[in-house]
Amino acid sequence: MSNGRLNWQAGIFGIAAITGFLIYLSVGSPHHFFNHFFIGISFGLLVLIVLSLRGMNTIQYEYSVPLIFWMFAIIPEFLADDKGHQGWTNIFLFHQQADHILNGYPLILVLYFLVSIGVLVIYLKVRRS
């Protein structure tokens, strides 16, 4: 895959992340953005790790898979307030439970994300060499 296409995907990912953050910031909830961002991105990265370990060349999906998982994680945010944070929304990458974790242990989410991305970066460096 050409670097141009990867750069294009990185740009889309960056624009989506900045836009999402600004939207959450405008409603006074930037911590909520990072909560679902870290969970969605981490799940996407874990999927890429599994696919890489199974022999798939995941380079062309480095931005799109995490972005898709992040978008999936925030679906309940677009539902009406009375439906957006009920127990059933846990099918969206543990949406409601993630909100409860945020209140007590936000550092765990940051550490989880950093570990996930670190493993992927190390593994992809090994795969590319």
C-alpha positions, -999 to +999 in steps of 0.1 A: +000+000+000+013+034-009+023+059+017-001+084+001-031+062+010-018+057+046-013+094+050-049+100+037-062+075+063-041+091+090-056+125+081-092+112+083-084+096+116-068+128+129-097+150+118-122+126+134-103+126+166-100+164+168-136+169+158-148+144+184-127+160+211-140+194+203-176+182+204-171+166+238-152+197+250-181+220+239-205+201+262-180+201+290-170+165+289-135+160+274-128+132+299-158+113+284-143+116+250-110+100+261-129+073+279-146+059+248-117+069+225-092+048+245-116+018+246-125+019+209-089+024+198-076-003+221-101-029+208-092-019+172-055-023+180-061-057+196-080-069+165-050-057+144-026-076+166-047-108+163-049-104+125-012-098+123-004-129+144-025-149+120-003-138+091-024-110+077-007-079+064-025-052+085-006-022+074-034-009+052-058-011+082-037+007+108-060+037+109-094+024+096-099-005+121-092+015+153-114+043+139-143+019+132-141+004+167-140+039+182-171+049+162-188+017+173-180+025+210-197+059+208-229+049+191-249+053+223-238+090+225-260+096+195-291+081+210-317+100+230-305+108+265-331+084+280-318+055+258-281+063+255-268+050+288-288+020+298-274-015+305-280-028+270-256-002+256-228-024+269-229-042+236-211-011+222-177-020+238-190-018+274-203+017+269-222+021+302-196+002+322-168+023+308-186+054+320-186+039+355-149+031+353-142+067+342-156+080+375-131+060+396-102+048+375-094+070+344-057+062+346-064+025+339-079+034+306-048+054+296-025+027+307-046+001+288-044+022+256-007+028+259+001-009+264-021-019+235-006+006+211+029-003+223+024-039+216+011-032+181+039-008+173+065-033+185+049-062+166+045-042+134+081-032+135+091-068+138+067-077+109+081-050+087+118-059+092 
